[in-house]
Amino acid sequence: MIVPPVGGLGGSLAGVQAEGLTQAGQAGGLSEATAGGTEATGGGGFGDALTEAVSSLEKTQQSGDSASQALATGNVVDPQAAVVTVEDAQLAMQLAAQIRTKATEAVQTIFQTQV
C-alpha cells in the first residue's frame, strides 16, 4: 500500500498522466466503493465490497503519488488539480485508517461481551 505525502480524502479525483495533470472526471475514493460496492458486484457480499474498496483506495493512492511527483518535477498542467488529488489521496487513507480502527474496536467489544 502506498502512503500519501501530504493531503486529504475525497469523492472525485483528477486523473494523472505521466506527462502532466489533466482533469479526467474520474470518480474515486473509498466512500464510493463502500457505498455502492455490493450493487456494483451484483450483491457479491461483504468480502467483494471490501476488496473493491481496497482497490479503489490503492488507485487513489497511485493517483496522488503521480500528482505529487508531477508537482515536484514541474510537469503539471494544472497545479491546483494536482494539489486536490494529493489531498484526496491523504483523506482517503485517513478514512480507511479510521474505519479499520473502528472495526477493530467493534470486534474487540463483541469478543468481550458476556453471553
N, C-alpha and C positions, 0 to 999 in steps of 0.2 A: 504494500500500500504506500502511496506517495503522500508525504506530509507537505502541506502547502506552506509557502513562505509566510506572508502576512496577508490577511484578508477576511472574507465572510461567507455566508450561506445565501442561497437564492433560488428563485424559481426559474428564470430564464438566463441562459448563458450565451455569450458571444462565441462563435466558432473561431478557433485559432488556426491559422495556416502557417507553414514553415517560413514563408517569406514575409509575412505580416499578419495583421489582425483585421478581420472583416466581420461584419455582423452577418450571421447565418440564420438568425431566427430559430436557433435550435433550442428546444426546451430541455432542461436537465435538472439535476439536483435530487436529493434524497426524498424530499417531500412528495414529488410527483410519482416516483417509483413505488413508494409505500402506499400512497393513496389509491392508485389505480393498478397496483401490481397483480392482484388476483383476477381482475377483469381482463387485463392485457394478456394473461397467460391462460385464459379460459377457465378460471376457477381452480387452478392447479394447487392452491393451498399456501400455507404459511412459508414453507421452505422455498417455493418458487418465488414468492413475493420478496423474501429476504435476499435470495440470490440476485434478483433483478435490482433491488435497492443497492446492494453492494456493487454491482456492475455499473449502475448509474453514478454512484459515488466515485468509483475509480475513473470513469470518463470525465467527471467534473474535475477531479484532481489533475488528470493529464492535461485538460484544457487550461487550468490555472497555471500549471507548470510551463506549458508552452507560452502562455501570455507573459509570465514573469521573465522567461528567457528572452522573448521578443522585446520587452521593455528594457532589459539590461543591455541588449546588444544594439538597441536603437532601430530595430527592424519593425517598427509599429506604424500602422496606417492611422489608427485612432487610439491614442494613449488612454483616453477616458474609458473606452470599452475594455481595454486590457486591464486597467485597474479594477473595473467592475467584475471582470471574470475572475481575477485573483481573489477579490473579496468574496465572491460567491463560493469559490472553492474552499476558502477557510471556514466560512459559515456552515457549509455542508459537512465538513469534517467535525466541527464543534457540535452540530446537531447529532451526528452519528455517535459521537462520544457520549453525549448526554443520554441518548436513547439506550446505549449499551449499559451505562451506569444505572439508569432507572430499571432496566430489565434485570440486571444482576441483583439489585436491591429487592425487587419483587420476588425473584426466585428464592432468595435467602429468607424472606419473610414467609413464603409458603412453606419452605422446609422447616422453619422454626415453629410453625403453627401446631399446637396440640390438638389432637382429634379426640 
